[in-house]
Amino acid sequence: MEKEAILANFRDALRHVAATVYAVTTGHGGDRFGILATAVSSLSFDPPSLLVCINRSASLHEPLSTGSVFCVNVLGLGNRDVADRFMKGGTTEERFSVGEWGEEEGVPVLLNAQSSFVCRVADRHSYGTHTIFVGDLIAAHHRENAKPLTYYDGRYIDISGAPDQTAA
């Protein structure tokens, strides 16, 4: 099978894997940076850690590569406006123009996210088009009764089982 066909099949197959939506953020030089991501995973409970995979062409990559702290904000259905704003791109301040943002350890934290994990970069690995950042947990926050924002087949879906008009 040709490389182009393999890549097309890979993209099509991944579109049918439901994924939690994350806003990964960092601070650098007094500025805030953030992107939407789905390539985030827990790594270990001892030490508590996460990994995030960031495309080297993403606006977050350079600030995170030279920084030491990042936040993984797990978006809930109530954060659809944040996801939409981050998807539009634009300047860093435009991305942070919606949502309730605070700061912890010098990085933006979405105060009304389903969950937030503030991590210190422990390791970096380059692979293909991405860098895998391993982060040791500094702080974690969780809101009760938040419904997850989930991405599936090119759209957001509600997997909570409860009727919700925000998932389209």
Phi, psi and omega in degrees: 000139181289154182302318180298319179293320178298315179297318179296316178295321178298312178300314180299317180293319180293330177299337182259019172250114179296137183222141173293147180258129182239143168255110179266127187229158173207168174239145180202126178060031180083359179254158176254141179227146178194151176219162169274144180214154171237350181268073180226142180207148169291147183245311185207151173265345180217092004280154177297124187205158177233162167233144176231141180248117185241126176298137181295343177272354181287148181298337180280338190301307184297311178300323179288326179296328181259353180265181182233349184226143175216166177232135172256109179263115180277115185279141175255174179304327179289354179254018181303324179297324178293314179300315180297318181294316179296325179293330180290341182076220182091192181291164180298321180292327175296321180297326182264015182281349176237154181095164179260098186259136171238192179221139176216131181055028178082009180237150178292134177234127178282110188294331180253026175290160174301313177210156175222138180234114177265127186229149172260132180298122179256334183196159177222141177222130175272137175207122180056234183272358188239164166245133176264117179258126175262127181238129173276134185293132173256318182206151177222142180226149181215139174258132177289150174064017176278136178265135184289143171272121186238139180252130181208129175052044175080013180209165176274140178229160177255114180257007185286342182089348179262143177299137179208128183280346184280341179272118181238000000 
